[in-house]
């Protein structure tokens, strides 16, 4: 029973670490992505809205992919 707790803690830590890493990479690459979106998206969206959209899309894609992969793993 102690092994299950350790395994779950390790999985939660791994998800956190992956999310932190992807968030850091996204933050560093956000200016170039946001400027590209600013050129191709209508002008009623300002820079902060574009940044929030990009961060939300990347965060949801990474977390969904990670959870689905983890849930479908063979034990």
N, C-alpha and C positions, 0 to 999 in steps of 0.2 A: 504494500500500500504506500510505503514511503517512496518507492520508485515512480509511481504514478504522479505523485505530487512534484517530484523533481523533474519529471518529463514535461509536465504541464508548465512548470515555472520556466524551464528551458525554452519551451515553445513560445511562451508569452514574451520572454526576453528576446528571442530571435525575431519575432514579429516587430517588437519595439525597435530593435537595432536596424532591421530592414527599413522600417518606416522613417527612422531618423536619418539613415543614409540617403534614402531617396528624397526626403525633404530637403536635406542639405544640398544635394546635387541640383534639385529643382530650383532652390533659392539662388544658387550660383548661376544657373542658366536662364533664369527668369527674364533678365533684361533683354536678351536677344530674342527669346520667344515672344515676349510682350510687344517688342517693336515690330516683329513680323505680323502678329495679330492686329496691331494698330493700323498697319497698312492694308490689311485684307478684310477687316471687320468694319461695319458701319461706324460712323463717327459719334453716335450717341452713347457708345460705351467708352467710359474713360479708362485710364491706365490701371486703376485699382480694381475695377470690375474685371478687366481682362486678366489681371494677375490672379484674382480669386478663382476665376473660371479655370485657368490653366492648372493652378494648384489643386483644385477640386477634382478635375479630370485625372490628373496624374495620381493623386492620392487614392482615389476610388479604384482606379485600374490596378494599381500595385497591391492594395489590400485585398481586393477581390481575387486576383490571381493567386496571391499567397495563401489565402484561406482555402480556396478551392483545391489548390495543389496539396496543401497539408491534409485536408479532409479526405482526399482520394488516395493517400499514400497507403501502401500495404504495410501491415505491422509484422 
